[in-house]
């Protein structure tokens, strides 16, 4: 049994990861600041649905035990808290840390840049310092496909240049990679970065295209189609993402410092994705075509050769199946 900390545990990927790690026989602590970047009820819903924790049981800065999984405990707290985090590490003596906590969203970084500096930079520094001082055996952290910027070479490989980000969010994620490399080099901490490509599925973020498009199509409202639909995304279903993250966490680090892409390696045209939603919902989309948004990129496309070689990664969920599953959840969620 490994003692694992998952930050961002009430987030989309984090909530799924907690469930998978506990099911695998690990002892897990989750932390999340439950901020209101998007509807906080969705975060509480994940905690209740996937981790068995009721809203009234959650007290700030206090560990509470899951009713479904006795080996899972959750704390409402922030990784920027320089008192709470070291105390948590000291008390729990984690073997592995998976840092998924971050201020997400490319476009929101144009509105509230300071949130990204505080969470993605200072918060990650606190994680690195805690790992340094508490002999953590492996730090796994979330990076992003956004670090590739406007790279025109596809598919994106881990060896491609990533020094020209086009959003503050991407810049903070690239900074995380550099900070992690420095700490790994200086303090011999095994560190693995994961560059996630567009993740979707049930309980997905409401600021992402799958949720937004489903909501608008269902309501008969127009959807904003940027770059006049001339965009491609490497949509990756949540189960395939979790398969990879669990294997990285439970396996041995292949190098002292390593970065992997996690994507489906089959980018989908935006208009084809909209057609998948139309098929799932049985309704026709009303498209409002617009120009390119600042900070966006035209195409994301993952080369996952490294992950396939080291951890036998194999995504299996096709885009229509994934969209159908997310829509089935979406209908249940709205009905509650």
Secondary structure, 3 states (H helix, E strand, C coil): CCEEEEECCCCHHHHHHHHHHHHCCCEEEEEECCCCCCCHHHHHHHHHHHHCCCHHHCCECCEEECCCCCCEEEEECCCCCCCHHHHHHHHHCCCEEEECCCCCCCHHHHCCHHHHHHHHHHHHHHHHHHHHHCCCCEEEEEEEHHHHCCCCCCCECCCCCCCCCCCHHHHHHHHHHHHHHHHHHHHCCCEEEEEECCEECCCCCCCCHHHHHHHHHHHCCEEEEHHHHCCEECCEEHHHHHHHHHHHHHCCCCCCEEEEEECCCCCEEHHHHHHHHHHHHCCCCEEEECCCCCCCCCECCECCHHHHHHHCCCCCCCHHHHHHHHHHHHHHHHHC
